[in-house]
Amino acid sequence: MTMPLCCPSGHGCNAPGGNEPCALALCRAAARDEEDAALAQSRWGALEAASEQRERRFRRRAFERARDRALIALAMTRSDRVTAARRRVSRRPRSRSGRALAA
């Protein structure tokens, strides 16, 4: 089984217990308020649209960097809006695939 690309290794969709929200879903929920989250969501779309393997590798790495910055920003933000976004995401049923979340 391959790891979903939407989440870092060991976290989100790749968490051993499966009890963490998807990083892409967190970014989607916070995209209005957090520029890094909006960038990560945009880069995910570019990754999905990439066709060549070489381009996919480039897009994957760009998404991973943006996703990691967004997750750090979300962890460091104490905004009520970000906290509310986290609660909304944690209540939703999760898909095991980032692709399903991006649709």
N, C-alpha and C positions, 0 to 999 in steps of 0.2 A: 504494500500500500504506500502510495506517495503522500508526502506531506502537502497540505494545502499551502499555496504561496501567500495567501492573504495574512497569515499570522507568523510571528517569529517562532523559531524552534522552541518547543516546550511551553508555549503560551497560546491563549485564544483557542482556535480550532485544533492546534497541535498540543494542547495541555493534556497531560497524562490522564487526569480524571474527567476531562471534558466539561469542567465546570466554570470555564472562563468565557467571557463574551468575545466574539470575533473582533479582531483589530479593525477590519474593514467596516464592520457595523458601527463600532465606536467612532471611527472617522466620519462616517456618513452622518451620524447623529450630531456630531460637533462641527460639521463643515461650515455652518452659518457663522459660528462664533470664533472658530480657530482656523487661521490661514494655513497652518501646517496640515491640518486634517483635510481641508479642501484640496490642497496640493496632492496629498496622498491619494485621495479619491480620484483625482484627475489622472494621476500617473497609473492607477490601476486600470482605468479605461484605456489608456495608451498601451499598456501591457497586453490587455485582451485583444486589442486591434492589431497588434504586431503579428506579422506572418512569418518572416524569416527567423531561423534559430538564432542567428547572430544578433538581430534586432531585438528578439525576445529577451536574450540575456542582458542586453543593455537596458531595456525597459524594466526588467525584473529588478535589477540592481538600483535603478533610479526610484522605483516604487519602494523598495525595502528601505532606502535611506530616508525617503519622505515619510514613510509609515513610522519608522523608529523616532524621527523628530516629532511627529504628531503624538505618538504615545507618550513620549517624555513630556511634551507640552501639556497633554491632558492630565498626566500624573502630577504635574507641578501647579496646575491651575486649581484655584479654589472657588471658581465661579459657580454660582447657583445654577446657571444654565448648563454648564458641563456636568455638574452632579446630576441634574435632572436627565440629561442625555444618557448618562451611564445607567440610571435606573430604568429608563425606557428600554435600553438594549438588553439589560439583564432579565427583563420580564418576557422578552420575545423568545419563541422557540428557535433554536439555532440549527442551521444546516451544517453538515460536516464539510461542505465544500464552499470555498470562497466564491466560486463561479455562480452558485445559486444565489448568494447574497448580492452579487453585483447586478443581477438581472432586474 
